[in-house]
Amino acid sequence: MLSAADIATLWLTFKVASIATILMLLFGTPLAWWLARTQSRWKGVCNAVVALPLVLPPTVLGFYLLVLMGPNGVIGKLTSELGLGTLPFTFPGLIVASVLYSLPFVVQPLQATFTNIGKQPLEAASTLRANPLDTFFSVVMPLAKPGFLTAIILGFTHTVGEFGVVLMVGGNIPDKTRVVSVQIYNHVEALEYNEAHWLAGCLLSFSFTVLLVLYSVLKTHPVAHQLK
């Protein structure tokens, strides 16, 4: 059975994933829209930067975040001057690391969806004298609902399963930064395989369920179907 410590790590993990997903949507949506629409020569560079966590070992990203957010890093000096202290081994630091590591799982589905919508709906809205903001919220967002669902599910589930980055930046502090992936590692290291099975089984069931929902939506919606 799950212990009180295991339940605490599950709660903390879903809390981190929820906050990180909201932030990724806030920052990732305008970024994905720009990438889908721009003809800038910087588009390739931005795409590469966004996709970097997909190919970079998590410990490498975690190490550089640790350096940047540490007391001698650029971000660390800024947060210290603002009276916020340093971010490593704190809950906010865990959020920052999770957002940066999972961002491509939000940006790329949204970018693909925005691209697949095409120009025709936007031109139709323009002929009706809708401004860009009205067009986005009244035309683009309804058409992009499956893309947003894909981004939310992939961003959330990927954050839940993080290990290397969260261990490097957040550490292993009970009730503060110890997420479920780290707790499973602790159980295995202590040869507590039964406890590890329970936690791993919870994640397996959760991941399978959300992916089943995702592919059901992709199968039934024509715009989302193009993302498969």
Phi and psi in degrees as GROMACS dihedral restraints (atoms count N, CA, C in turn):
[ dihedral_restraints ]
;  ai    aj    ak    al  type     phi  dphi    fc
    3     4     5     6     1   -78.4    20    10
    4     5     6     7     1   133.5    20    10
    6     7     8     9     1   -84.5    20    10
    7     8     9    10     1   172.6    20    10
    9    10    11    12     1   -61.5    20    10
   10    11    12    13     1   -37.3    20    10
   12    13    14    15     1   -65.9    20    10
   13    14    15    16     1   -38.7    20    10
   15    16    17    18     1   -65.2    20    10
   16    17    18    19     1   -43.6    20    10
   18    19    20    21     1   -63.3    20    10
   19    20    21    22     1   -38.3    20    10
   21    22    23    24     1   -63.3    20    10
   22    23    24    25     1   -39.0    20    10
   24    25    26    27     1   -69.7    20    10
   25    26    27    28     1   -35.8    20    10
   27    28    29    30     1   -63.3    20    10
   28    29    30    31     1   -45.0    20    10
   30    31    32    33     1   -62.1    20    10
   31    32    33    34     1   -45.5    20    10
   33    34    35    36     1   -63.3    20    10
   34    35    36    37     1   -39.9    20    10
   36    37    38    39     1   -62.9    20    10
   37    38    39    40     1   -47.3    20    10
   39    40    41    42     1   -69.7    20    10
   40    41    42    43     1   -28.5    20    10
   42    43    44    45     1   -67.3    20    10
   43    44    45    46     1   -46.0    20    10
   45    46    47    48     1   -61.0    20    10
   46    47    48    49     1   -46.8    20    10
   48    49    50    51     1   -63.5    20    10
   49    50    51    52     1   -38.4    20    10
   51    52    53    54     1   -66.6    20    10
   52    53    54    55     1   -48.1    20    10
   54    55    56    57     1   -65.1    20    10
   55    56    57    58     1   -43.6    20    10
   57    58    59    60     1   -62.6    20    10
   58    59    60    61     1   -40.0    20    10
   60    61    62    63     1   -65.0    20    10
   61    62    63    64     1   -42.1    20    10
   63    64    65    66     1   -60.7    20    10
   64    65    66    67     1   -45.5    20    10
   66    67    68    69     1   -65.6    20    10
   67    68    69    70     1   -38.9    20    10
   69    70    71    72     1   -64.2    20    10
   70    71    72    73     1   -36.5    20    10
   72    73    74    75     1   -67.9    20    10
   73    74    75    76     1   -40.6    20    10
   75    76    77    78     1   -64.2    20    10
   76    77    78    79     1   -43.5    20    10
   78    79    80    81     1   -87.7    20    10
   79    80    81    82     1   -33.6    20    10
   81    82    83    84     1   -77.3    20    10
   82    83    84    85     1   -30.7    20    10
   84    85    86    87     1   -63.7    20    10
   85    86    87    88     1   -52.9    20    10
   87    88    89    90     1   -64.0    20    10
   88    89    90    91     1   -33.3    20    10
   90    91    92    93     1   -65.5    20    10
   91    92    93    94     1   -44.3    20    10
   93    94    95    96     1   -65.3    20    10
   94    95    96    97     1   -38.3    20    10
   96    97    98    99     1   -63.7    20    10
   97    98    99   100     1   -43.5    20    10
   99   100   101   102     1   -64.2    20    10
  100   101   102   103     1   -44.0    20    10
  102   103   104   105     1   -64.7    20    10
  103   104   105   106     1   -33.2    20    10
  105   106   107   108     1   -75.5    20    10
  106   107   108   109     1   -25.4    20    10
  108   109   110   111     1  -107.1    20    10
  109   110   111   112     1   -25.7    20    10
  111   112   113   114     1   -76.2    20    10
  112   113   114   115     1   153.1    20    10
  114   115   116   117     1  -114.6    20    10
  115   116   117   118     1    15.9    20    10
  117   118   119   120     1   -63.2    20    10
  118   119   120   121     1   147.7    20    10
  120   121   122   123     1   -68.5    20    10
  121   122   123   124     1   -14.8    20    10
  123   124   125   126     1   -85.8    20    10
  124   125   126   127     1    -2.2    20    10
  126   127   128   129     1   -60.2    20    10
  127   128   129   130     1   -44.3    20    10
  129   130   131   132     1   -62.4    20    10
  130   131   132   133     1   -40.3    20    10
  132   133   134   135     1   -64.9    20    10
  133   134   135   136     1   -44.4    20    10
  135   136   137   138     1   -64.1    20    10
  136   137   138   139     1   -41.1    20    10
  138   139   140   141     1   -60.5    20    10
  139   140   141   142     1   -41.0    20    10
  141   142   143   144     1   -66.4    20    10
  142   143   144   145     1   -40.6    20    10
  144   145   146   147     1   -65.6    20    10
  145   146   147   148     1   -44.0    20    10
  147   148   149   150     1   -62.1    20    10
  148   149   150   151     1   -40.9    20    10
  150   151   152   153     1   -82.9    20    10
  151   152   153   154     1    -7.3    20    10
  153   154   155   156     1   -53.7    20    10
  154   155   156   157     1   -42.2    20    10
  156   157   158   159     1   -61.6    20    10
  157   158   159   160     1   -17.9    20    10
  159   160   161   162     1   -70.9    20    10
  160   161   162   163     1   -28.5    20    10
  162   163   164   165     1  -113.2    20    10
  163   164   165   166     1   -15.5    20    10
  165   166   167   168     1   -85.1    20    10
  166   167   168   169     1   133.5    20    10
  168   169   170   171     1   -56.4    20    10
  169   170   171   172     1   134.0    20    10
  171   172   173   174     1   -55.4    20    10
  172   173   174   175     1   -34.1    20    10
  174   175   176   177     1   -68.1    20    10
  175   176   177   178     1   -30.1    20    10
  177   178   179   180     1   -68.1    20    10
  178   179   180   181     1   -48.4    20    10
  180   181   182   183     1   -61.4    20    10
  181   182   183   184     1   -42.8    20    10
  183   184   185   186     1   -62.2    20    10
  184   185   186   187     1   -38.9    20    10
  186   187   188   189     1   -63.8    20    10
  187   188   189   190     1   -46.8    20    10
  189   190   191   192     1   -69.2    20    10
  190   191   192   193     1   -34.3    20    10
  192   193   194   195     1   -64.7    20    10
  193   194   195   196     1   -38.4    20    10
  195   196   197   198     1   -62.0    20    10
  196   197   198   199     1   -41.2    20    10
  198   199   200   201     1   -68.4    20    10
  199   200   201   202     1   -46.4    20    10
  201   202   203   204     1   -65.9    20    10
  202   203   204   205     1   -35.9    20    10
  204   205   206   207     1   -92.9    20    10
  205   206   207   208     1    -3.9    20    10
  207   208   209   210     1   -73.1    20    10
  208   209   210   211     1   176.7    20    10
  210   211   212   213     1   -61.9    20    10
  211   212   213   214     1   -25.2    20    10
  213   214   215   216     1  -102.0    20    10
  214   215   216   217     1     0.4    20    10
  216   217   218   219     1   -85.3    20    10
  217   218   219   220     1   163.9    20    10
  219   220   221   222     1   -61.4    20    10
  220   221   222   223     1   -47.8    20    10
  222   223   224   225     1   -68.8    20    10
  223   224   225   226     1   -40.0    20    10
  225   226   227   228     1   -61.6    20    10
  226   227   228   229     1   -41.3    20    10
  228   229   230   231     1   -65.8    20    10
  229   230   231   232     1   -39.3    20    10
  231   232   233   234     1   -65.6    20    10
  232   233   234   235     1   -47.8    20    10
  234   235   236   237     1   -65.6    20    10
  235   236   237   238     1   -32.1    20    10
  237   238   239   240     1   -68.0    20    10
  238   239   240   241     1   -41.4    20    10
  240   241   242   243     1   -65.8    20    10
  241   242   243   244     1   -29.9    20    10
  243   244   245   246     1   -82.2    20    10
  244   245   246   247     1    -0.1    20    10
  246   247   248   249     1    80.6    20    10
  247   248   249   250     1    16.1    20    10
  249   250   251   252     1   -96.1    20    10
  250   251   252   253     1    -7.0    20    10
  252   253   254   255     1    74.7    20    10
  253   254   255   256     1  -166.4    20    10
  255   256   257   258     1   -97.3    20    10
  256   257   258   259     1   154.0    20    10
  258   259   260   261     1   -89.3    20    10
  259   260   261   262     1   -28.3    20    10
  261   262   263   264     1   -57.0    20    10
  262   263   264   265     1   141.7    20    10
  264   265   266   267     1    64.4    20    10
  265   266   267   268     1    30.8    20    10
  267   268   269   270     1  -130.6    20    10
  268   269   270   271     1   163.4    20    10
  270   271   272   273     1   -63.1    20    10
  271   272   273   274     1   -45.5    20    10
  273   274   275   276     1   -59.2    20    10
  274   275   276   277     1   -38.6    20    10
  276   277   278   279     1   -63.1    20    10
  277   278   279   280     1   -37.0    20    10
  279   280   281   282     1   -63.3    20    10
  280   281   282   283     1   -38.9    20    10
  282   283   284   285     1   -65.1    20    10
  283   284   285   286     1   -46.4    20    10
  285   286   287   288     1   -59.8    20    10
  286   287   288   289     1   -46.8    20    10
  288   289   290   291     1   -63.3    20    10
  289   290   291   292     1   -40.6    20    10
  291   292   293   294     1   -65.5    20    10
  292   293   294   295     1   -41.1    20    10
  294   295   296   297     1   -62.6    20    10
  295   296   297   298     1   -47.7    20    10
  297   298   299   300     1   -66.3    20    10
  298   299   300   301     1   -36.2    20    10
  300   301   302   303     1   -76.2    20    10
  301   302   303   304     1   -34.3    20    10
  303   304   305   306     1   -98.5    20    10
  304   305   306   307     1    -3.2    20    10
  306   307   308   309     1   -54.0    20    10
  307   308   309   310     1   -42.1    20    10
  309   310   311   312     1   -61.1    20    10
  310   311   312   313     1   -25.5    20    10
  312   313   314   315     1   -74.3    20    10
  313   314   315   316     1   -12.0    20    10
  315   316   317   318     1  -101.7    20    10
  316   317   318   319     1   -45.6    20    10
  318   319   320   321     1   -67.1    20    10
  319   320   321   322     1   -45.6    20    10
  321   322   323   324     1   -65.0    20    10
  322   323   324   325     1   -44.6    20    10
  324   325   326   327     1   -62.3    20    10
  325   326   327   328     1   -38.2    20    10
  327   328   329   330     1   -68.1    20    10
  328   329   330   331     1   -41.6    20    10
  330   331   332   333     1   -61.7    20    10
  331   332   333   334     1   -42.7    20    10
  333   334   335   336     1   -64.5    20    10
  334   335   336   337     1   -40.4    20    10
  336   337   338   339     1   -65.5    20    10
  337   338   339   340     1   -46.4    20    10
  339   340   341   342     1   -61.1    20    10
  340   341   342   343     1   -39.1    20    10
  342   343   344   345     1   -65.7    20    10
  343   344   345   346     1   -42.1    20    10
  345   346   347   348     1   -69.0    20    10
  346   347   348   349     1   -23.6    20    10
  348   349   350   351     1   -64.1    20    10
  349   350   351   352     1   -36.1    20    10
  351   352   353   354     1    80.7    20    10
  352   353   354   355     1  -174.9    20    10
  354   355   356   357     1   -93.5    20    10
  355   356   357   358     1   -21.6    20    10
  357   358   359   360     1   -59.1    20    10
  358   359   360   361     1   -47.7    20    10
  360   361   362   363     1   -62.3    20    10
  361   362   363   364     1   -33.9    20    10
  363   364   365   366     1   -70.1    20    10
  364   365   366   367     1   -39.8    20    10
  366   367   368   369     1   -67.2    20    10
  367   368   369   370     1   -37.5    20    10
  369   370   371   372     1   -63.3    20    10
  370   371   372   373     1   -41.5    20    10
  372   373   374   375     1   -66.2    20    10
  373   374   375   376     1   -35.6    20    10
  375   376   377   378     1   -65.2    20    10
  376   377   378   379     1   -38.2    20    10
  378   379   380   381     1   -65.8    20    10
  379   380   381   382     1   -22.4    20    10
  381   382   383   384     1   -91.0    20    10
  382   383   384   385     1    10.4    20    10
  384   385   386   387     1    65.0    20    10
  385   386   387   388     1    31.7    20    10
  387   388   389   390     1   -80.5    20    10
  388   389   390   391     1   135.7    20    10
  390   391   392   393     1   -77.6    20    10
  391   392   393   394     1   166.1    20    10
  393   394   395   396     1   -55.0    20    10
  394   395   396   397     1   -37.8    20    10
  396   397   398   399     1   -68.8    20    10
  397   398   399   400     1   -43.6    20    10
  399   400   401   402     1   -62.6    20    10
  400   401   402   403     1   -40.6    20    10
  402   403   404   405     1   -61.4    20    10
  403   404   405   406     1   -42.6    20    10
  405   406   407   408     1   -65.1    20    10
  406   407   408   409     1   -47.1    20    10
  408   409   410   411     1   -79.3    20    10
  409   410   411   412     1   -30.1    20    10
  411   412   413   414     1   -92.7    20    10
  412   413   414   415     1   -27.0    20    10
  414   415   416   417     1  -113.7    20    10
  415   416   417   418     1   -53.8    20    10
  417   418   419   420     1   -68.6    20    10
  418   419   420   421     1   -49.1    20    10
  420   421   422   423     1   -62.2    20    10
  421   422   423   424     1   -42.7    20    10
  423   424   425   426     1   -60.8    20    10
  424   425   426   427     1   -39.3    20    10
  426   427   428   429     1   -70.5    20    10
  427   428   429   430     1   -25.6    20    10
  429   430   431   432     1   -97.5    20    10
  430   431   432   433     1    11.1    20    10
  432   433   434   435     1   -54.1    20    10
  433   434   435   436     1   -46.9    20    10
  435   436   437   438     1   -62.4    20    10
  436   437   438   439     1   -34.2    20    10
  438   439   440   441     1   -65.5    20    10
  439   440   441   442     1   -39.8    20    10
  441   442   443   444     1   -65.8    20    10
  442   443   444   445     1   -40.7    20    10
  444   445   446   447     1   -61.4    20    10
  445   446   447   448     1   -43.0    20    10
  447   448   449   450     1   -60.6    20    10
  448   449   450   451     1   -46.6    20    10
  450   451   452   453     1   -62.4    20    10
  451   452   453   454     1   -42.6    20    10
  453   454   455   456     1   -64.1    20    10
  454   455   456   457     1   -46.5    20    10
  456   457   458   459     1   -66.5    20    10
  457   458   459   460     1   -47.5    20    10
  459   460   461   462     1   -66.3    20    10
  460   461   462   463     1   -41.6    20    10
  462   463   464   465     1   -63.9    20    10
  463   464   465   466     1   -43.9    20    10
  465   466   467   468     1   -66.6    20    10
  466   467   468   469     1   -50.6    20    10
  468   469   470   471     1   -66.7    20    10
  469   470   471   472     1   -35.6    20    10
  471   472   473   474     1   -66.3    20    10
  472   473   474   475     1   -37.7    20    10
  474   475   476   477     1   -65.8    20    10
  475   476   477   478     1   -39.3    20    10
  477   478   479   480     1   -59.9    20    10
  478   479   480   481     1   -36.8    20    10
  480   481   482   483     1   -89.9    20    10
  481   482   483   484     1     4.4    20    10
  483   484   485   486     1   -63.9    20    10
  484   485   486   487     1   147.4    20    10
  486   487   488   489     1  -137.4    20    10
  487   488   489   490     1   -61.9    20    10
  489   490   491   492     1   -59.2    20    10
  490   491   492   493     1   -48.6    20    10
  492   493   494   495     1   -66.7    20    10
  493   494   495   496     1   -45.7    20    10
  495   496   497   498     1   -67.2    20    10
  496   497   498   499     1   -31.6    20    10
  498   499   500   501     1   -71.0    20    10
  499   500   501   502     1   -39.2    20    10
  501   502   503   504     1   -68.4    20    10
  502   503   504   505     1   -44.3    20    10
  504   505   506   507     1   -90.2    20    10
  505   506   507   508     1   -40.3    20    10
  507   508   509   510     1   -92.3    20    10
  508   509   510   511     1   -26.4    20    10
  510   511   512   513     1    79.7    20    10
  511   512   513   514     1  -148.7    20    10
  513   514   515   516     1  -140.1    20    10
  514   515   516   517     1    53.9    20    10
  516   517   518   519     1   -96.5    20    10
  517   518   519   520     1   118.3    20    10
  519   520   521   522     1   -57.2    20    10
  520   521   522   523     1   136.8    20    10
  522   523   524   525     1    66.5    20    10
  523   524   525   526     1     3.0    20    10
  525   526   527   528     1  -123.9    20    10
  526   527   528   529     1   -51.3    20    10
  528   529   530   531     1  -135.1    20    10
  529   530   531   532     1     0.7    20    10
  531   532   533   534     1   -82.0    20    10
  532   533   534   535     1   103.2    20    10
  534   535   536   537     1   -92.4    20    10
  535   536   537   538     1   176.0    20    10
  537   538   539   540     1   -66.1    20    10
  538   539   540   541     1   -35.6    20    10
  540   541   542   543     1   -64.2    20    10
  541   542   543   544     1   -37.5    20    10
  543   544   545   546     1   -70.3    20    10
  544   545   546   547     1   -37.4    20    10
  546   547   548   549     1   -64.8    20    10
  547   548   549   550     1   -39.1    20    10
  549   550   551   552     1   -61.7    20    10
  550   551   552   553     1   -42.7    20    10
  552   553   554   555     1   -60.5    20    10
  553   554   555   556     1   -41.5    20    10
  555   556   557   558     1   -61.1    20    10
  556   557   558   559     1   -42.9    20    10
  558   559   560   561     1   -63.8    20    10
  559   560   561   562     1   -44.1    20    10
  561   562   563   564     1   -64.9    20    10
  562   563   564   565     1   -41.5    20    10
  564   565   566   567     1   -62.6    20    10
  565   566   567   568     1   -33.3    20    10
  567   568   569   570     1   -89.0    20    10
  568   569   570   571     1     7.8    20    10
  570   571   572   573     1    62.3    20    10
  571   572   573   574     1    27.8    20    10
  573   574   575   576     1   -94.8    20    10
  574   575   576   577     1    71.2    20    10
  576   577   578   579     1   -68.2    20    10
  577   578   579   580     1   -33.0    20    10
  579   580   581   582     1   -63.5    20    10
  580   581   582   583     1   -45.0    20    10
  582   583   584   585     1   -64.8    20    10
  583   584   585   586     1   -39.3    20    10
  585   586   587   588     1   -64.1    20    10
  586   587   588   589     1   -38.6    20    10
  588   589   590   591     1   -61.1    20    10
  589   590   591   592     1   -42.7    20    10
  591   592   593   594     1   -63.3    20    10
  592   593   594   595     1   -46.8    20    10
  594   595   596   597     1   -66.9    20    10
  595   596   597   598     1   -45.8    20    10
  597   598   599   600     1   -62.5    20    10
  598   599   600   601     1   -37.1    20    10
  600   601   602   603     1   -64.6    20    10
  601   602   603   604     1   -37.9    20    10
  603   604   605   606     1   -61.7    20    10
  604   605   606   607     1   -45.0    20    10
  606   607   608   609     1   -67.0    20    10
  607   608   609   610     1   -39.3    20    10
  609   610   611   612     1   -62.9    20    10
  610   611   612   613     1   -45.7    20    10
  612   613   614   615     1   -64.1    20    10
  613   614   615   616     1   -43.2    20    10
  615   616   617   618     1   -62.6    20    10
  616   617   618   619     1   -48.3    20    10
  618   619   620   621     1   -62.6    20    10
  619   620   621   622     1   -43.1    20    10
  621   622   623   624     1   -63.0    20    10
  622   623   624   625     1   -41.7    20    10
  624   625   626   627     1   -63.7    20    10
  625   626   627   628     1   -47.8    20    10
  627   628   629   630     1   -68.9    20    10
  628   629   630   631     1   -34.9    20    10
  630   631   632   633     1   -69.0    20    10
  631   632   633   634     1   -35.2    20    10
  633   634   635   636     1   -62.9    20    10
  634   635   636   637     1   -42.4    20    10
  636   637   638   639     1   -63.5    20    10
  637   638   639   640     1   -43.7    20    10
  639   640   641   642     1   -59.6    20    10
  640   641   642   643     1   -49.8    20    10
  642   643   644   645     1   -70.0    20    10
  643   644   645   646     1   -25.1    20    10
  645   646   647   648     1   -67.1    20    10
  646   647   648   649     1   -40.2    20    10
  648   649   650   651     1   -68.5    20    10
  649   650   651   652     1   -44.2    20    10
  651   652   653   654     1   -60.9    20    10
  652   653   654   655     1   -31.8    20    10
  654   655   656   657     1   -74.5    20    10
  655   656   657   658     1   -30.7    20    10
  657   658   659   660     1   -98.0    20    10
  658   659   660   661     1   -15.7    20    10
  660   661   662   663     1  -107.6    20    10
  661   662   663   664     1   127.5    20    10
  663   664   665   666     1   -66.1    20    10
  664   665   666   667     1   -36.4    20    10
  666   667   668   669     1   -71.4    20    10
  667   668   669   670     1   -46.7    20    10
  669   670   671   672     1   -64.7    20    10
  670   671   672   673     1   -30.5    20    10
  672   673   674   675     1   -59.3    20    10
  673   674   675   676     1   -29.7    20    10
  675   676   677   678     1   -71.4    20    10
  676   677   678   679     1   -11.1    20    10
  678   679   680   681     1   -82.6    20    10
  679   680   681   682     1   -14.0    20    10
